[in-house]
Amino acid sequence: MKIIEVQDQIEGGKVAFDILKETLKEGAQTLGLATGSSPLEFYKQIRESDLDLSNLISVNLDEYVGLTGDDPQSYRYFMEKNLFDAKPFKESYLPSGVEESADQEVIRYNKILEDHPVDLQILGIGRNGHIGFNEPGTSFDSQTHLVQLDDSTIEANSRFFDKIEDVPTQAISMGIANILAAKSIVLFAYGESKAQAIKGTVEGERTEKVPASALQGHPN
Ligand code: GLP
């Protein structure tokens, strides 16, 4: 694991943008993308660049259950506004949160990930150390699955909703094994509210109690 300290999100976004350019030079075909506030400067760098992503595939980490892609709180909508509208990919996959059978959706998404191995995976981190929506206790061997969100995650994400009751309680998320399968991974973490989670990720033991500590076993 390589730690890069930056002053702010703008610098972090630039560092990641340089990593992206390198990865593309090396022939990357698939990007793994994340929502949340942490990757926003990175997406801004891409939007303002002359990069052409139209031959690439993107796969996203997760989506809330119960929200359609045109719901402003959905992760599909977030990705369209922050990246895809300005920089369309050949194909952009996210889990669908509105399929009648979550089980079928999970199978479909795992197949997509199998067909499109991720070259560079972007991650944020939850205050409780979650990556994607893999809450503490999730197996490091997990594939895409249906998740019951932790109360702390619902509380943290309620800032994007009118009221806490509106926050979905379930999501479909890539599993930790899917994330670890990426050739390289960049995780953004900013600010004091993430300090404890980062301490556990970097200095603690590799334990399912801190999902991001799984990254200690990743080569890049
Ligand atoms: C959500 C997402 C995660 C994200 C986390 C942190 O729970 N599912 O993928 O990393 O929020 O978000 P932020 O970057 O806004 O702190």
Boltz pocket constraint, residues with backbone or C-beta under 6 A from the ligand:
constraints:
  - pocket:
      binder: B
      contacts: [[A, 34], [A, 35], [A, 36], [A, 37], [A, 38], [A, 39], [A, 61], [A, 62], [A, 123], [A, 124], [A, 125], [A, 126], [A, 130], [A, 131], [A, 132], [A, 133], [A, 153], [A, 157], [A, 188]]
      max_distance: 6.0
